[in-house]
Amino acid sequence: MIWRLKRMCRLEILQRIDLNESLRADKRNAYLPFVF
């Protein structure tokens, strides 16, 4: 049972990191027109 919880937590953390990375990429793309 505990290993299942750990795995779920790990997956959730990985998904959150993935979401943060995609959001960061969106921000970078949004700022690109202003940089150039």
PyMOL Python script that loads the backbone (N, CA, C, O; Angstrom):
from pymol import cmd

cmd.read_pdbstr("""\
ATOM      1  N   MET A   1       0.830  -1.202   0.000  1.00  0.00           N
ATOM      2  CA  MET A   1       0.000   0.000   0.000  1.00  0.00           C
ATOM      3  C   MET A   1       0.869   1.259   0.000  1.00  0.00           C
ATOM      4  O   MET A   1       0.604   2.209  -0.737  1.00  0.00           O
ATOM      5  N   ILE A   2       1.905   1.252   0.833  1.00  0.00           N
ATOM      6  CA  ILE A   2       2.767   2.437   0.922  1.00  0.00           C
ATOM      7  C   ILE A   2       3.493   2.677  -0.395  1.00  0.00           C
ATOM      8  O   ILE A   2       3.616   3.818  -0.841  1.00  0.00           O
ATOM      9  N   TRP A   3       3.976   1.600  -1.021  1.00  0.00           N
ATOM     10  CA  TRP A   3       4.711   1.785  -2.275  1.00  0.00           C
ATOM     11  C   TRP A   3       3.806   2.375  -3.344  1.00  0.00           C
ATOM     12  O   TRP A   3       4.256   3.136  -4.201  1.00  0.00           O
ATOM     13  N   ARG A   4       2.518   2.017  -3.288  1.00  0.00           N
ATOM     14  CA  ARG A   4       1.574   2.561  -4.264  1.00  0.00           C
ATOM     15  C   ARG A   4       1.407   4.066  -4.039  1.00  0.00           C
ATOM     16  O   ARG A   4       1.357   4.845  -4.990  1.00  0.00           O
ATOM     17  N   LEU A   5       1.322   4.459  -2.766  1.00  0.00           N
ATOM     18  CA  LEU A   5       1.212   5.888  -2.443  1.00  0.00           C
ATOM     19  C   LEU A   5       2.459   6.631  -2.889  1.00  0.00           C
ATOM     20  O   LEU A   5       2.377   7.724  -3.448  1.00  0.00           O
ATOM     21  N   LYS A   6       3.610   6.031  -2.637  1.00  0.00           N
ATOM     22  CA  LYS A   6       4.865   6.672  -3.050  1.00  0.00           C
ATOM     23  C   LYS A   6       4.908   6.844  -4.558  1.00  0.00           C
ATOM     24  O   LYS A   6       5.326   7.882  -5.071  1.00  0.00           O
ATOM     25  N   ARG A   7       4.464   5.803  -5.261  1.00  0.00           N
ATOM     26  CA  ARG A   7       4.496   5.884  -6.718  1.00  0.00           C
ATOM     27  C   ARG A   7       3.543   6.972  -7.204  1.00  0.00           C
ATOM     28  O   ARG A   7       3.870   7.715  -8.129  1.00  0.00           O
ATOM     29  N   MET A   8       2.368   7.070  -6.587  1.00  0.00           N
ATOM     30  CA  MET A   8       1.403   8.098  -6.972  1.00  0.00           C
ATOM     31  C   MET A   8       1.961   9.487  -6.702  1.00  0.00           C
ATOM     32  O   MET A   8       1.818  10.397  -7.518  1.00  0.00           O
ATOM     33  N   CYS A   9       2.597   9.638  -5.549  1.00  0.00           N
ATOM     34  CA  CYS A   9       3.199  10.936  -5.223  1.00  0.00           C
ATOM     35  C   CYS A   9       4.274  11.285  -6.240  1.00  0.00           C
ATOM     36  O   CYS A   9       4.360  12.425  -6.697  1.00  0.00           O
ATOM     37  N   ARG A  10       5.086  10.310  -6.589  1.00  0.00           N
ATOM     38  CA  ARG A  10       6.168  10.558  -7.534  1.00  0.00           C
ATOM     39  C   ARG A  10       5.589  10.967  -8.884  1.00  0.00           C
ATOM     40  O   ARG A  10       6.077  11.905  -9.516  1.00  0.00           O
ATOM     41  N   LEU A  11       4.528  10.250  -9.333  1.00  0.00           N
ATOM     42  CA  LEU A  11       3.897  10.579 -10.605  1.00  0.00           C
ATOM     43  C   LEU A  11       3.318  11.993 -10.558  1.00  0.00           C
ATOM     44  O   LEU A  11       3.441  12.753 -11.519  1.00  0.00           O
ATOM     45  N   GLU A  12       2.693  12.333  -9.446  1.00  0.00           N
ATOM     46  CA  GLU A  12       2.088  13.657  -9.306  1.00  0.00           C
ATOM     47  C   GLU A  12       3.160  14.737  -9.365  1.00  0.00           C
ATOM     48  O   GLU A  12       2.975  15.770 -10.008  1.00  0.00           O
ATOM     49  N   ILE A  13       4.278  14.495  -8.691  1.00  0.00           N
ATOM     50  CA  ILE A  13       5.384  15.465  -8.704  1.00  0.00           C
ATOM     51  C   ILE A  13       5.929  15.603 -10.116  1.00  0.00           C
ATOM     52  O   ILE A  13       6.186  16.714 -10.579  1.00  0.00           O
ATOM     53  N   LEU A  14       6.107  14.473 -10.806  1.00  0.00           N
ATOM     54  CA  LEU A  14       6.616  14.526 -12.182  1.00  0.00           C
ATOM     55  C   LEU A  14       5.652  15.281 -13.084  1.00  0.00           C
ATOM     56  O   LEU A  14       6.077  16.079 -13.920  1.00  0.00           O
ATOM     57  N   GLN A  15       4.334  15.031 -12.917  1.00  0.00           N
ATOM     58  CA  GLN A  15       3.346  15.735 -13.734  1.00  0.00           C
ATOM     59  C   GLN A  15       3.382  17.228 -13.440  1.00  0.00           C
ATOM     60  O   GLN A  15       3.251  18.049 -14.348  1.00  0.00           O
ATOM     61  N   ARG A  16       3.560  17.581 -12.164  1.00  0.00           N
ATOM     62  CA  ARG A  16       3.602  18.996 -11.787  1.00  0.00           C
ATOM     63  C   ARG A  16       4.828  19.662 -12.403  1.00  0.00           C
ATOM     64  O   ARG A  16       4.740  20.780 -12.910  1.00  0.00           O
ATOM     65  N   ILE A  17       5.971  18.976 -12.361  1.00  0.00           N
ATOM     66  CA  ILE A  17       7.196  19.514 -12.966  1.00  0.00           C
ATOM     67  C   ILE A  17       6.978  19.686 -14.466  1.00  0.00           C
ATOM     68  O   ILE A  17       7.373  20.698 -15.046  1.00  0.00           O
ATOM     69  N   ASP A  18       6.344  18.690 -15.091  1.00  0.00           N
ATOM     70  CA  ASP A  18       6.078  18.749 -16.532  1.00  0.00           C
ATOM     71  C   ASP A  18       5.200  19.959 -16.846  1.00  0.00           C
ATOM     72  O   ASP A  18       5.442  20.678 -17.815  1.00  0.00           O
ATOM     73  N   LEU A  19       4.179  20.175 -16.016  1.00  0.00           N
ATOM     74  CA  LEU A  19       3.269  21.301 -16.207  1.00  0.00           C
ATOM     75  C   LEU A  19       4.025  22.619 -16.068  1.00  0.00           C
ATOM     76  O   LEU A  19       3.835  23.540 -16.863  1.00  0.00           O
ATOM     77  N   ASN A  20       4.887  22.703 -15.048  1.00  0.00           N
ATOM     78  CA  ASN A  20       5.669  23.917 -14.848  1.00  0.00           C
ATOM     79  C   ASN A  20       6.575  24.183 -16.041  1.00  0.00           C
ATOM     80  O   ASN A  20       6.715  25.327 -16.472  1.00  0.00           O
ATOM     81  N   GLU A  21       7.187  23.136 -16.577  1.00  0.00           N
ATOM     82  CA  GLU A  21       8.073  23.298 -17.734  1.00  0.00           C
ATOM     83  C   GLU A  21       7.293  23.809 -18.937  1.00  0.00           C
ATOM     84  O   GLU A  21       7.762  24.698 -19.647  1.00  0.00           O
ATOM     85  N   SER A  22       6.103  23.254 -19.174  1.00  0.00           N
ATOM     86  CA  SER A  22       5.308  23.687 -20.324  1.00  0.00           C
ATOM     87  C   SER A  22       4.833  25.123 -20.137  1.00  0.00           C
ATOM     88  O   SER A  22       4.789  25.894 -21.096  1.00  0.00           O
ATOM     89  N   LEU A  23       4.477  25.482 -18.909  1.00  0.00           N
ATOM     90  CA  LEU A  23       4.062  26.864 -18.641  1.00  0.00           C
ATOM     91  C   LEU A  23       5.225  27.810 -18.880  1.00  0.00           C
ATOM     92  O   LEU A  23       5.053  28.885 -19.454  1.00  0.00           O
ATOM     93  N   ARG A  24       6.413  27.407 -18.435  1.00  0.00           N
ATOM     94  CA  ARG A  24       7.598  28.233 -18.625  1.00  0.00           C
ATOM     95  C   ARG A  24       7.879  28.410 -20.122  1.00  0.00           C
ATOM     96  O   ARG A  24       8.242  29.498 -20.569  1.00  0.00           O
ATOM     97  N   ALA A  25       7.706  27.330 -20.889  1.00  0.00           N
ATOM     98  CA  ALA A  25       7.915  27.397 -22.331  1.00  0.00           C
ATOM     99  C   ALA A  25       6.900  28.346 -22.967  1.00  0.00           C
ATOM    100  O   ALA A  25       7.242  29.111 -23.869  1.00  0.00           O
ATOM    101  N   ASP A  26       5.655  28.296 -22.497  1.00  0.00           N
ATOM    102  CA  ASP A  26       4.635  29.201 -23.026  1.00  0.00           C
ATOM    103  C   ASP A  26       5.013  30.651 -22.738  1.00  0.00           C
ATOM    104  O   ASP A  26       4.871  31.516 -23.603  1.00  0.00           O
ATOM    105  N   LYS A  27       5.492  30.915 -21.532  1.00  0.00           N
ATOM    106  CA  LYS A  27       5.898  32.280 -21.181  1.00  0.00           C
ATOM    107  C   LYS A  27       7.056  32.724 -22.070  1.00  0.00           C
ATOM    108  O   LYS A  27       7.079  33.859 -22.546  1.00  0.00           O
ATOM    109  N   ARG A  28       8.003  31.838 -22.290  1.00  0.00           N
ATOM    110  CA  ARG A  28       9.155  32.177 -23.117  1.00  0.00           C
ATOM    111  C   ARG A  28       8.683  32.524 -24.529  1.00  0.00           C
ATOM    112  O   ARG A  28       9.145  33.493 -25.131  1.00  0.00           O
ATOM    113  N   ASN A  29       7.746  31.708 -25.050  1.00  0.00           N
ATOM    114  CA  ASN A  29       7.217  31.971 -26.394  1.00  0.00           C
ATOM    115  C   ASN A  29       6.437  33.280 -26.421  1.00  0.00           C
ATOM    116  O   ASN A  29       6.459  33.996 -27.422  1.00  0.00           O
ATOM    117  N   ALA A  30       5.755  33.592 -25.336  1.00  0.00           N
ATOM    118  CA  ALA A  30       4.975  34.827 -25.277  1.00  0.00           C
ATOM    119  C   ALA A  30       5.900  36.043 -25.234  1.00  0.00           C
ATOM    120  O   ALA A  30       5.563  37.099 -25.769  1.00  0.00           O
ATOM    121  N   TYR A  31       7.072  35.897 -24.594  1.00  0.00           N
ATOM    122  CA  TYR A  31       7.995  37.030 -24.468  1.00  0.00           C
ATOM    123  C   TYR A  31       8.914  37.193 -25.678  1.00  0.00           C
ATOM    124  O   TYR A  31       9.521  38.247 -25.862  1.00  0.00           O
ATOM    125  N   LEU A  32       9.013  36.154 -26.498  1.00  0.00           N
ATOM    126  CA  LEU A  32       9.922  36.228 -27.645  1.00  0.00           C
ATOM    127  C   LEU A  32       9.669  37.436 -28.551  1.00  0.00           C
ATOM    128  O   LEU A  32      10.633  38.100 -28.930  1.00  0.00           O
ATOM    129  N   PRO A  33       8.418  37.757 -28.917  1.00  0.00           N
ATOM    130  CA  PRO A  33       8.190  38.908 -29.802  1.00  0.00           C
ATOM    131  C   PRO A  33       8.702  40.216 -29.211  1.00  0.00           C
ATOM    132  O   PRO A  33       9.134  41.102 -29.950  1.00  0.00           O
ATOM    133  N   PHE A  34       8.659  40.347 -27.875  1.00  0.00           N
ATOM    134  CA  PHE A  34       9.114  41.578 -27.247  1.00  0.00           C
ATOM    135  C   PHE A  34      10.634  41.669 -27.219  1.00  0.00           C
ATOM    136  O   PHE A  34      11.206  42.758 -27.254  1.00  0.00           O
ATOM    137  N   VAL A  35      11.284  40.495 -27.155  1.00  0.00           N
ATOM    138  CA  VAL A  35      12.752  40.491 -27.087  1.00  0.00           C
ATOM    139  C   VAL A  35      13.340  40.928 -28.422  1.00  0.00           C
ATOM    140  O   VAL A  35      14.315  41.677 -28.463  1.00  0.00           O
ATOM    141  N   PHE A  36      12.744  40.458 -29.508  1.00  0.00           N
ATOM    142  CA  PHE A  36      13.325  40.759 -30.821  1.00  0.00           C
ATOM    143  C   PHE A  36      12.720  42.034 -31.397  1.00  0.00           C
ATOM    144  O   PHE A  36      13.085  42.448 -32.498  1.00  0.00           O
TER     145      PHE A  36
END
""", "prot")
cmd.dss("prot")
cmd.show_as("cartoon", "prot")
cmd.util.cbc("prot")
cmd.orient("prot")
